[in-house]
Amino acid sequence: MVKSAKDRSRTFQVFLVLYVIFLAPLLYALFNELTDLPTEGPAIIPMSPSSMGLFGWMVTCLILYASLRVALSYFGWKQNKKTPSQHKEDLLRIARLSTSVGVIGRLANRVVMGDGFMFLAMIFYFTWFFTIIFEVSKSLNITLTADCFFNPFTMFVTSITVTVIAGVLGLHCLFASQDSDLFEYLGFLGLCALFHLALLFGPGNAHVHVHHWYWAWAMTHICVFDSKTSQIAQAMFCGAYIHGVALFGVEKCFYNNAEEDADDGIATS
């Protein structure tokens, strides 16, 4: 059923209110830490992972995976159907992806810090909140594809999201400079950016669809500081990542053409 322009406008207004509420904890933490920047910034969390922290993170992923699919099936909300083999394959991929977040993103060590249980609770909160926002916005077709430039809803939301992420990155760079880790931190970000740019603009034509599970998963790796902004941002990105992989699978980002992308799951994320 195609919604009228008026209906889509109302839907976007509801979405925008929810999105602002979703971002509010991060914006509050970001503002507080930017306006009251300590002389010695928070340190980078050690990379050597805690086995208990990694276990807690993996269990969180499994609980959210199962509960999301059961709840959305009950409500009839949007998700891709999966065969038993697809479930197993996705869970295997999620184990690899989440291990990367746990080790490189230092999430495993964050879990065993003083407010580790609160951090896991934040992941649950942001995952379910993102689920509601995604369901509300499905008629707006907010997707990161080549066609996004012709969708005002996508451009508006993307501009807000990029601005917030830029603020988080900027604060993290300030933290890194205070602990003489700026070169290493920027080097890590630079290598990641160069790799993705090489894929996007390298030889060979491909239709690109950056699913929300992927960009959210990638962003979890930059939130490595022992600060409230870093903690909230990582929980938020984890919520979007878990939502994507649980409900739509670990979908690829490069397709032969737009038709293949549509066949793989019509505008799923």
Disulfide bonds with the S-S distance in Angstrom:
none
